Amino acid sequence: MVTDWLDWPFFEDRHRRLAEELEKWCAANLDEPGEDVDGYCRSLVGRLGDAGFLKLCTEGDVRSLAIARATLAYHSGLADFAFAMQGLGSGAIRLFGTEEQKAEWLPKVASGQAIAAFAMTEPEAGSDAANMVTSAASCDGAWDLTGEKTYISNGGIANFYVTFARSGGEGSRGLSAFIVPANSPGLTVEERIEVIAPHPLARLKYDDVRLPPDALIGEPGEGFRIAMETLNLFRVTVGAAALGMAGRALVEAVDFASRRRLGQGTLADNAVTQAKLADMALALDASALLIARAAWQQDERSRDNRRAAAMAKLNATEKAQKIIDAAVQMHGGMGVTKGAKVEELYREIRALRIYEGASEVQRQIIARDLLKEQRT
């Protein structure tokens, strides 16, 4: 793992100790997933919970979350996925839940006894969440949910889904958030979705799913704000996961170039190769700086952090894609051979430029914040 960034003044000794502990855990616990991806992810959640790392998802600061994701992603995309979804899936409860909701669900998430999911995306509403049509009708003090969600991570293995639905009105002000146990009558997994980097993903159907009054998170109509605050809490950590993957790609590239024979020397002796490695290292450190700044601001400064978080996520994911692509190119035919680490990274990195706000959305967040600042 490239750990130079942990020496920077954004971090404390407790963060550095966390990185060391996770490095040791990864070395002792991460093996090949095999064909049973669902079972492997369940096992990862259990092992992360037993080791105490999932407590970070329910009570950790952003810098700790970023370090955890960068470290896990360096070693395993699925390990990062299993960890991150425990945080994102329970984030709305952590930020806006009642004391009773927190007491019921967060200890289970932290121990790995309950697998969490965040159900927002719909067939016709991805980045444009304000246009979702899944409905939540109030009925005798209870709620009836009807509609569909798709591309839901942990779909099919989650124990509960924090679900966003329209409870009244149009646009973003008409949305509410609910805790939906996976065994709720009327909730079904309609389709398992296969993607280039395998992980549990599904389309869900809500067919008059009846929920008690205490399933509501926050107040009616607060769903959009709850979703955006939850996403913003974890946005920096997406960049951190990209940083971990890019760091691994650079290590793989340096190692390969140093061993690969080229003429009388090695690939690393070639000036073109050296220039490429320098560009990769430069992009990696720039991403690390943006992530460290954004995470520190989110933890230590009482200010709107959306622009810094968007910059960190946008730059890290876009640059990681380029770093990993360069590593694949450097490996030649071996780079696109199944089983090669850089080939795995090439598949893993692509989704990070899409989920929790695509790169285009991050650019909008940055630009709108700049324009808002200009007007005030």
SVG drawing of the C-alpha trace seen along z (x, -y; Angstrom):
<svg xmlns="http://www.w3.org/2000/svg" viewBox="-57 -39 79 60">
<polyline fill="none" stroke="black" stroke-width="0.4" points="0.0,0.0 1.2,-3.5 1.0,-5.1 3.0,-8.4 -0.3,-10.4 -0.8,-9.2 2.3,-11.2 0.6,-14.4 -0.7,-16.8 -4.4,-16.0 -4.1,-12.8 -3.5,-11.8 -1.7,-8.8 -5.0,-7.0 -5.5,-7.1 -2.1,-5.7 -2.7,-2.9 -5.9,-2.1 -4.1,-1.7 -1.5,0.6 -4.2,2.8 -6.2,3.1 -3.0,4.0 -2.4,6.9 -6.1,7.9 -6.1,7.9 -2.9,10.0 -4.5,12.6 -8.1,12.6 -8.4,11.9 -8.5,14.8 -9.9,15.5 -13.8,15.1 -14.4,18.0 -17.8,18.4 -20.1,17.7 -19.9,13.9 -22.9,13.6 -21.5,16.0 -18.1,14.4 -19.6,10.9 -21.6,12.3 -18.4,13.8 -16.5,10.5 -19.2,8.6 -19.0,11.1 -15.2,11.1 -15.0,7.2 -17.6,7.1 -15.8,9.6 -12.6,7.6 -14.4,4.4 -13.8,2.5 -17.5,2.1 -17.9,-0.2 -16.3,-2.8 -19.4,-2.7 -21.7,-3.6 -19.6,-6.0 -16.2,-6.7 -15.0,-10.0 -14.6,-10.6 -10.8,-10.3 -11.0,-6.8 -13.6,-5.8 -11.3,-7.0 -8.3,-5.2 -10.3,-2.0 -11.6,-2.1 -8.3,-3.0 -6.6,-0.1 -9.3,2.4 -9.6,1.4 -5.8,1.7 -6.2,5.4 -9.7,6.3 -12.6,4.5 -15.1,6.8 -13.7,6.2 -14.1,2.4 -17.6,3.0 -18.6,5.1 -17.3,2.4 -18.6,-0.6 -22.2,0.7 -22.5,1.2 -21.8,-2.5 -23.9,-3.8 -26.8,-1.4 -27.0,-2.5 -25.9,-6.1 -29.4,-7.6 -30.1,-5.9 -26.8,-7.1 -27.5,-10.7 -31.3,-11.1 -32.7,-8.0 -34.4,-8.1 -32.7,-6.7 -34.8,-3.6 -33.9,-3.1 -30.2,-3.5 -30.4,-1.1 -32.2,1.5 -30.1,1.4 -26.6,-0.2 -25.2,2.4 -26.3,5.2 -24.5,3.3 -21.4,2.8 -21.2,6.4 -21.9,7.7 -25.1,9.4 -27.2,7.3 -26.2,6.4 -27.4,3.0 -28.5,1.6 -29.3,-1.9 -32.3,-1.7 -32.7,-5.0 -32.1,-4.4 -35.1,-3.5 -35.4,-2.3 -36.3,-5.9 -34.5,-7.9 -30.8,-7.5 -28.8,-10.7 -32.1,-12.6 -33.4,-11.3 -36.1,-14.0 -38.0,-12.3 -38.4,-8.9 -41.9,-7.4 -41.9,-4.7 -44.8,-5.8 -45.3,-5.7 -49.0,-6.1 -50.0,-6.9 -52.7,-4.5 -54.1,-4.4 -50.8,-5.5 -48.8,-3.0 -47.1,-3.3 -47.6,-1.3 -44.7,-1.3 -45.2,-0.5 -42.7,-0.7 -39.3,0.6 -35.7,-0.1 -32.8,1.1 -29.0,1.4 -29.2,1.8 -26.0,2.9 -26.4,5.8 -29.7,6.5 -30.5,10.1 -28.3,10.5 -29.2,7.4 -31.2,7.7 -32.7,4.3 -33.0,1.6 -33.1,-2.1 -35.7,-3.0 -36.6,-6.4 -40.1,-6.9 -42.5,-9.7 -44.9,-10.4 -46.5,-13.5 -45.9,-16.4 -43.6,-16.7 -39.8,-17.1 -37.4,-16.7 -39.7,-17.9 -42.1,-15.0 -39.7,-12.2 -39.4,-10.3 -37.0,-7.6 -38.0,-4.3 -36.3,-1.3 -37.6,1.8 -36.6,5.2 -35.7,7.7 -38.4,10.1 -41.2,7.6 -44.3,9.1 -44.5,7.7 -40.8,7.0 -39.2,9.2 -35.9,9.5 -37.1,9.4 -33.8,9.7 -30.1,10.2 -27.9,7.9 -24.5,9.0 -21.8,6.4 -18.2,6.4 -16.9,6.5 -19.2,9.0 -20.9,8.0 -24.4,8.5 -26.7,6.2 -30.4,6.5 -33.7,5.0 -36.3,4.9 -40.1,4.7 -42.3,3.2 -45.8,4.5 -47.9,2.8 -45.2,3.3 -46.8,2.3 -44.6,0.6 -45.2,-0.6 -45.1,-4.3 -41.6,-3.9 -40.1,-2.7 -40.0,-6.4 -36.6,-8.0 -36.8,-11.7 -40.0,-13.6 -42.2,-13.1 -40.8,-15.1 -37.2,-15.0 -36.1,-12.1 -34.2,-14.0 -32.2,-15.9 -31.5,-12.7 -30.3,-11.0 -28.0,-13.9 -26.5,-14.2 -25.9,-10.5 -24.2,-10.5 -22.1,-13.5 -20.9,-11.8 -19.5,-8.9 -18.6,-10.8 -15.0,-11.4 -14.6,-7.8 -15.4,-6.8 -12.4,-8.8 -10.4,-7.0 -11.4,-3.7 -10.3,-4.8 -7.0,-6.0 -6.4,-2.5 -7.0,-0.9 -4.8,-3.4 -2.1,-2.9 -2.2,0.8 -2.0,0.3 1.1,-1.9 2.8,0.7 2.0,3.4 3.3,1.3 6.6,0.4 7.1,4.1 6.3,5.3 8.5,2.6 11.4,3.4 11.3,7.1 10.2,7.1 13.2,7.5 13.6,5.0 16.6,5.3 19.7,5.2 17.8,3.8 14.3,3.6 11.1,1.8 11.8,-0.5 15.0,-1.7 13.0,-3.1 12.4,-6.9 8.8,-6.6 8.0,-4.1 9.6,-6.4 7.6,-9.4 4.4,-7.3 5.3,-6.2 6.0,-9.8 2.6,-10.9 0.9,-8.1 2.6,-9.0 1.8,-12.7 -1.9,-12.0 -2.0,-9.6 -0.5,-12.2 -2.8,-15.0 -5.8,-12.7 -4.6,-11.9 -4.2,-15.6 -7.8,-16.4 -9.1,-13.4 -7.2,-14.3 -8.3,-17.9 -11.9,-17.1 -12.0,-14.4 -10.2,-16.8 -12.6,-19.6 -15.6,-17.3 -14.3,-16.2 -12.8,-19.4 -14.5,-22.4 -18.1,-23.5 -18.7,-24.5 -20.4,-23.3 -18.1,-20.6 -19.9,-19.7 -17.5,-21.3 -14.4,-19.8 -16.1,-16.4 -17.1,-16.6 -13.6,-17.6 -12.1,-14.7 -14.4,-12.2 -14.3,-13.5 -10.5,-13.8 -9.7,-10.6 -12.0,-8.4 -11.2,-10.0 -7.4,-9.9 -7.6,-6.3 -9.2,-5.2 -6.2,-6.7 -3.6,-5.3 -5.1,-1.8 -5.4,-2.0 -1.7,-3.0 -0.8,0.0 -2.8,2.3 -1.1,0.8 2.3,1.2 1.6,4.9 0.7,5.5 -1.1,8.7 -0.8,9.8 -2.7,6.7 -5.9,7.9 -5.5,11.5 -8.0,12.8 -6.3,13.4 -3.9,10.5 -4.4,7.9 -4.4,5.0 -7.1,6.6 -9.2,7.0 -8.6,3.3 -9.6,2.3 -13.0,3.8 -13.4,2.7 -12.6,-1.0 -15.1,-1.8 -18.2,-1.8 -16.7,-4.4 -17.1,-7.1 -20.8,-6.4 -22.1,-5.5 -22.8,-8.0 -23.0,-10.7 -21.5,-10.3 -18.6,-12.5 -21.0,-14.8 -23.0,-15.3 -19.8,-16.2 -18.9,-18.8 -22.4,-20.3 -22.0,-20.4 -18.6,-22.2 -19.8,-24.7 -23.1,-25.5 -21.2,-26.1 -18.8,-28.5 -21.7,-30.4 -23.5,-30.6 -20.4,-32.0 -20.2,-34.6 -23.7,-35.8 -23.3,-36.2"/>
</svg>
